[in-house]
Amino acid sequence: MATINSLSPELFEQIFEYVAADSDKFKYLQLSSTSEIFDTCSTIHPMLLVNKSFYASAQRIHDRHKHLIIREESGDGDTQKTLQFMSELLHDPPKTEILKAIRDLTITCELYWRRREVGPGEPGEPVNGSTYEKYIEEMVTLVSKIPKLRNLTFKGDHPIPLSLLRVLEKHQPQCNLHIREWHRKSADMDHNDPAEIALAQSPNLRTITVELWDDGSTGLDLRKYALKRIVLLSPNLESVDIKEGALGCLLRSYSPHERAQMDELGAQFTTGKPSQNNIKSLTSRGGDHIKMLEDVTNMRKLESLDIGWIPNFAFFCPLTSRPRLENLKHLAVEMGHWYDPGTLLPETYLRDFLAVCSPLESLKITDQRGRVDLSVILDTHRHSLRKLHLHESEPKHSDESPDRHFLSLEGIREVRRRCPQLEEFTVDMERVPKQGQTREILEELARFEKLEKPTLYFPLDLVNFASPSDTPKAPSLLGFRNQVPANHVPAEPFNRKYTSSWLENIYSLLLHQRRVNHLPPFKEVRIKLGEWERQPPMGLPCDWECLEGRHKRCFVLKQYERDDSMDKIEIRILRLENIYEEKSVKEESEIRQIVNWEP
């Protein structure tokens, strides 16, 4: 009789591949729903403890993703661990097998531990330059010896070393390079830096994210010119993500002479033969970066465009001066900066823009205050849309209108009738609660034939949270669990203020209605309490930011997959450990009983 130990190592590894991939689908290490996933260790680690056969196959997947941290801070614990790890891989023969397993490598190079900026403790003394260069040299040597490296992500407050770029081009031609938080040695550095030129010409570079913050103290700022050169010359660059804004209240103002001087110096960055490559994805926050880049890349080739914190509306109007986005498939627009409601995008601009876009596969519009006619979206894009996310941020102050949701029940019905291919859909709930309306919306969502991942946004009720102590507030979000019978249905079963079983009530009703409609269950249901995607504050947070950061949650619900527990719901609960850090997401999980909604 065959046993599990009789399976071949190759089959073991293929099974573990599926286990790791399935785990990654539901793990979110950042606030966005399209996060980069690098951590499969928690899923694969138990496989290492079974026996030698399991260990041999699971070890290769367990070691697939590694993170190296090098800081210019003497005595830094993470740096010492990284140095020890690199030394073992390079000089300890039994450890060299790990090199063959590494596929994705993240490298962080920074001055000191950033959490000390907002946490306890003071930065240690910086190491001398020769010591830091020795650390970098050892890291570069390690990268050159990884035989099957697929992705290298470099981030931190240092520019990527020239030696690392050369090693990637020579030893890792198939490796994709991703630059996070791109930095220059100084904002006013000229165009002759060899490492910056090598980055612009690197055949490995695929994506780059940039934060152009003005702290009021920079001299001649040439960062935009340097970035344009990278986009112009890079032969394989696919995605650019730019955030621009001011830190604090001081803004740097340039005289006409200084602006002329910057333009003169900036012109020297555009020398060189342009590549024939054109970026496919652009994320723009706080600046007119489409205009900035349109003379160095063909914007008509864009497939994905995400715009927010719009400083002006020149891109949307007039129609005659705007490039036709012939290949655009994914569009996201944040119509107003959530700090300044006065910067709302006029409704006619976005309406006209949507009317001339090519048919979109995904559309996300945030904070439009109900000003965009739903028919404008459906008339042009109804047959192509796979993902539709229309969301309004909840009010933070009592003088703001609570009626800030885009879709009524009738609007949801119209979307169902006219978007037959829709797979993901976001609905704002309880903005103006009416008796029985939540159930009607859930029943309508259950009628979407091809819908796989609905997202329900519930307000956190910031106005009441921040109100005087005599105002009724919602119960604690962590201490509200009570024991109730599985078939108990309260008067308001979907309201967290009245029942502790609101999550399982929502999922159970959706599951029941899908069966009634002879449709398969949803792959997952996401329930977001508060503005889950809201970015962490840059400086000292307001009261409402502290409240929101501590209490907002993202719940990911799906039917439990064990054959003996099909009457259970798996709930993953995501929250922030540190409101200042987008990546400080802590995940917990619970198994709850499906509620019986049969009449």
N, C-alpha and C positions, 0 to 999 in steps of 0.2 A: 504493500500500500504506500503510495507516494505521500511524503510529508512536506511541510513548508521548507524544511532545510534542504530538500532535494532540488529546489529551484536553482537555476543558474544565476551567477552574480549579475549578468546582464539584465535578467528579468527582475531581480531584486531592485536594481538601480532604476529601471523603468517604473516600477511600482512607486518607489520613493519620489521619483520625479513628479508623478501625479499628486502625491500627498503634499509635497511642497508647493506645487502650483495651486492646488485648491486652497491651501492656507493663505497664500498671498492674495487671493481674490477678495478676502474679507478683512485684511489687515491694513489699517490706515495709519501711517506714521506722521502724516501731515494733516492739515485741516481740509485740504481739497480732496475731492473724490477720485482724482487721478494722480495719486501720490506715487513717488518712486518707492519701490519696495526692495529692500536689501536684506531683511532679517527673516530667515527661515529656520534659525537655530532652535527656537522654542518648539517647533513642530518636529524637527528631525532628531533632536537630542534624545528623546526616549528610545528611538530606534537603535541608537548606539549601545544601549545597555542590555539588549536581548541576548545576543550570542555573537560568535565570531563572524558568521555569515552575514548577519544584519549589519554588524559594525563595518565590515569591509566595503559594503555598498553605500551605506548611509554616510560614511565619513566624507566621501567625495562631495556629496551635496551639502553636508554640514559646513564644509570649508569653502564653499563656492563664493561667498561674499565676505570681504574683509575690509576693515577700516583702520587706516594708519593716521595717527595724530602726532604732529611735530610742532612744538611751541618754543618760542624764544624766551622761555622762562625757566630759570634754574630750579631743579628739584620738582618739576612738574611730573605728577604721577603717570598721566596718560602717555607722555613722551617717553618715559623710562620703560613702560610696558611695550610701547611700539618698538623701541630700540632692541629690547630683549627678544621680542618676537621676530624681528628681522634677522637678528644674529643667529637665532635657532634655525630659521629657514635656510640661511646661506651656509651654515657651517655644521649643522647637526644632521648627519645622513638620514636617520629615521624621520626627521621632520620635513625633509625635502619633498616627500610625497604630497604634502599640502600644496606645494607650488603647482603641481599638475591639476589640482582641483579648483584653483582660484579662477573665477570667470569675471567677477565684478569687484573692482577695487576702488574704494573711496579714500582720498588723501586730503587731510585738513592741515594747512600750514597757517599759523596765526601767531600773533605777538604774545598773548596770554589767554588764560581761560576766560571766555567772554561772560560767563555767568557771574563773575565777580563784579561786573559792571552794575548789577542789580542785586547781588547777593552779598553775604558776609565775606570778610577776608580781603587782603590786599594782594596785588600781583607781586610775585617774587622778583628777584633781580634778574635782568636779562642775561643770557649767555653771550659770550663774545662771538664775533662774526665768524671766526674760523671754526668754532665748535658747531655752530648752526650749519655752516657749509658742509661739515663732515657728516652731519645727520642727513642732509639732503643727498649727498653723494651715496651714502649707504642705501637710501630709499630708491634712488635711481638704479643702482645695481640690482636691487631686488626686482624692480619692474622689468628689467631687461631679461631676467631669467624665468619669468612666468610664461610657460609655453602656449597657453590657450586663453589669454586675456581678451575678453570681449568688450568690456566697458571700463573706463577709468574716469572717475568724477573727481575734479580738483576744486577745492573751495577754501575759503579763509580770507584773511586780510592781506595776503601777500600775492604778488603776481606769480604765475606758474614759472618754474625755473627753466632756463634755456636748455640745460642738460637733459631734463625730463622730456622736453619736446623732441630733442634729437634722438633720444633712445626710443621713443614711441615710433617715430618715422622709420628708424632703422630696424628695430627688433620686433615691433608690434604693428605692422602695417594694417592689420585687420581690426585693430582696437578702435572703438569709438570714444572720443574725448569729449567730456561734458564739463564746461567751466561754470561754476556757481559763484556768484558774488565777485565778478571780475574786478580786479584792482590794478591800478598803475602804481609805480613807485611814488609818483606825486602827480597831482592834477595838472601842473604846468610843465611837465616833462616834455621835451621836444620829440621829434619824430624818428630819432636815430637809435632807439633802444633795440638791441639785437633780439632780446627775448620777445618783445612785442611784435617785431617784424616776423619772427619765426612762428608765433601764434597765428598771425594773420594768414600765413602761407601754409599752415599745417594741414596735410591731407587727412589727419585724424579727427579734426575738430568737427563736431556735429551740432552741439547746442551751447548757448552762452546766456547767462543771466547777469544783468547789470543793475546796480543801484546808484543813481546819480544824485546823491543828497548834497544839498548846499548848506554848509554850516555857517555861512557868513564870513568865513576867514580865508577862503581860497583866493589865490591871486588870479592869474589868467588860467581859466579852466579849459583845457584842451581835450577833455575826456571824450566828448562827443565826436570830435574829429578822429581820435584814435579808434573809437568804436566803428565809425563809418569805414575806416580802412580795413578793419577785420571783415566786415560784411562784404566789402568790395573785392577783396583778394582771396577770401577763403574758398577753396575749390569744392568743399563738401558740406558747408554749413547749412543746416536745415531749420533751426529754430532760434529765435532771438526774443528775450524777455527783458524789458526795460522798465524800471521804476524811477521816477524823478520827483523831487520835492525838496522842501526845506526842513532842516532840523532846528527847532527853536523858533524864535521870533525875528532873528536877524537875517536879512536878505542882502546878498552881495549885488550891488548895482554897478554897472560898467559905464564909463564915459564913452562918447563917440570915438575918441582916440584909442581907448583900450579895445573896443569892439573891432576897430579896423586892424589893430595889432593882432588880435586873436584870429581874424579871418586870414591875415597874411601868413601867420604861423600854421594855421589849419590847412591852408592850400598845399603845404608841403607833405601832408599825410596822404594825399590822393595820388601821388606819383606811383608808378608801377602798372603792370599789365593787369586789367580786371579779369577776374575769373568769369566763366560763362554760367556759373551756378547762380541760382536764385533761391532765396529762403522760402520755406513752405509754411512756417508758422511764426506769427508775431503777437506778443503780448505787450501792451502799452499801457502804462499807468502814469498819469501826471504830466504828459507832454505830447506834442504833436510829432510823434516818432515816425509816423507814416510819411509825413512830409520830409522829415530829416533823412530817411533812408531811401526815398523813391528815386534819387539820382544815382544810387549805388547798387540797387537791386530792382528787379522787375516786379512791382507789386501786383501785377496782373496774374502772377503765378502763385499767389498766396492761396493756401488751402484752409488755413485756420487763422482767425483774427479775434483777439480778445482786447477790448478797449475799456478803460475805466479812468476815473479821476480826470475827466475831460476838461482841460483848461480853456479850450475854445472849440468851436464847432465848424472850423473851416473845412475839415475833411468831409462832412456830411452835406455841405452846400457851398456853391451851387452845383447842380448836377453836371453841368458842362465841364467843370474843372476837375472832376473826380475820376480817377482811373476806374475802368470797368473791371471788377474782380471776377474774371471769367472762370477761375478754378475754385472759388471759395465754396467750402463745404461746411465749415464750422464757424459760427459767429457768436460772440458773447459781448454784450454791451452793458456796462454799469452806467446808467444814465445820469446819476448825480452822485457826487462825492458825499459819503455819509456824514462827513464833518460839516459840509456846507451845502444845505439844500438849495441855496440860491444858484448853484451851478447846474441845475437841471437842464438836460438836453431838450430843446423844443421838440414837441411831438411831431411836427410836420417833417423835420429833418430826418428822423429815424424812419418814419412812415415812408417817405419817398425813397430812402436808401434801401429799405427792405423790398420795395416794389421793383427795383432794378437789379437786385442781387440774383445771381444764378441760384437754382433750386438748392436749398440747404439741407444737410443731413442732421445737423444739430443747431439749436438756437437757444441762447440763454439771455434773458433781459432782466436786469435787476434794478429796482427802485425807479420804475417808470411812472409811479403814482397813478396807474390806470389810464395813462394818456395815449396809449397806442391801441388803435382799433384792432381787435382780434381778426377781423376779416382780412386786414392787410397781410397778416402772417399766413392765414390759411389759403387765401386766393392764389398765392405764388408758390408756397412751399408745402402744401398739404400732402402731396403724393411722395415727396422725398424725405420728409422729416422722420427721423428715428428717435431723436431726443429733443424734448421741449421743456425748458425750465423757465418759468415766469414767476418771479419772487419779489415781494416787497419787504424791506426791513421793518421790523416792528417799531413803533414810536418809543422814544426815550424820555419824552417830557409830556406832562399833562396837557400842554397847549397844542399838541399835535393831534391830528385826526386819527382815531383808532381804525377807521374804515380804509385800510390801506392793503387791499388784496386785489389781485388782477382778475381772477376768474371766479365768477359766480357758478352756481350749479348748472345754470343754462349754458354758460361758457364751456364747462367741462363736457357737457353733452355734445356741444357743437364740435369740440376737438375730437371726441370719440367718433363722431359720424364722418368727419372730413379728413382725419389723419389715420388711415387704416394700418400704416406700417409702424406706428409709434411703439417704441420699446422702453423708453425711460420718460418719466413725466413727473413734474414737481407741482404740488398744490399747497397753497397757504390755507391753514385751518384756523378756525376760531377767531378770526379778526373781528367779526361782528356776529357772535354766536347766537343762533336761533334754535329753539327746541326742535330736536330731531334732524337738524341740517347736517350734522357730522355723519350720521348714519346714512343719509341720502347720498352724500358725497362718496363715502366708502363703497356703497352699493354700485354707484355709477362707475367708479374706478374698476370694480371687479368685472365690468362688462367689456373692457378693452380687450380685444381678441389677442393681440400680439404684445401687450404690455408685459414686461418682465421685472422692472425695477421701479416701482413708484416711490416717490419721496414726499413725505408729509411734513410741513413746517408748522410747528406749534409755537406761539409766542411765549417768551419767558416771563412776560408781564413786568417789564422793567419799571414802568411807571409806579406800580404798587410796591415793588421792591424798594424803590428809592423814596417812597412817600413817608410821612410821619408815622410814628409807631402805633397810633390808634387806628390806622387804616388796615383792613383785613389783608393778609398776605397769603400766598400759596404755601403749602406745607413744605417741610424739608424734602429735598429731592433724594436724599440717601436714606432717610429714616422713615419712609412711608409704607414699607412692606408690612402687610398684615395677612394672617392666614384666613382665606375665604374658600368656600366650597368651589369646586371646579365648574359647576353649573350655575353659580350665582351671577345674576345680571342686575346690577344696580340701576337706579333711575337714570343716572347720567353715566353710562359705562365707559365713555371715552374721555372723560374729563379728569385729569390728574388731581384736581382739587377735591374731588369727591370720592375717588376710589383708587386704591393702590394697584388694581389689576388693569389699569387703562391700556397698557401696552399689549398684554395678551388678549384683551377684548378686541382691540383694533385688528390684530393679526388674525385672530380666530374668525371674526366676521368676514374678513376678506377671503380667507381660506374657504369658509362655508359658501360664500356667494360664488366663488370660482367653480365650486362643485355644482352648485345649482345651475350655473350657466354652461356646464360641460366644458370648462376650460382648465388648462393645467395650472397648478399653484404658481404664484410668483416666485422667481428665483430668490429674491430678497425684498424686504420692505425696509426702507430707511425712514426713521422718524427723528427729526431734528428739533430739539428744544432750544430756542434761542438762535442767534445768528452764528451758526457753527463755522462758516467760512470767513468770518470777520477777522482781519489781520490783527495781530497783537499791537498794542500802543507803542509808538516810537519813544515817547518820553514818559513823564509822570502821568499816570492814568487818571481819568475822571472817576467819580463815584460809580457811575453807571457802567463804565468799562470794567472796574473791579468786580462788580456784581455779576456782570455777564460772563466775564472770564472764569469766575469760580463756579457758576451754576449751569452754564450751557452744556448740553449733552448731544451726542449722536448715538442713536440706538440702531443697530443692524439686526433685523429679525429674519429668521428663516426656519423652516420646519426641520426638526432634529433628524439627522440622517441615519441613526441606528435603527435597524429593522425591528428591534424590540421596544423602541420608544418613539414610534411614529405619532403618538398623541402628545408629544412634547414640542416646545418652541425653544430654539436656541437664540438667546439675546446677547449680543455683544454691546457693551456699554463703554463709550469713549468719552473721556473728559481730559481737560488740561491740568497737568501738575503745576505748571508755571504759566501765568497769564502773559508773560513777556515772550514766551518762546512758542512758536508755531509747532515745533516738532516735539514738544513735551507732552505728547498724547499718551495717556495711560489707558490701557484696555482691561476691562473686566468682563466676565461672562457669567450668565445665569441660564439655568434650564427651568422653564415654567410650563405649566399644564395648559393645553389647548382648552378653551372654553367651548362648551357645547351650545351652538346656536340653532340646533334643530328645533322646530316648533313642537 
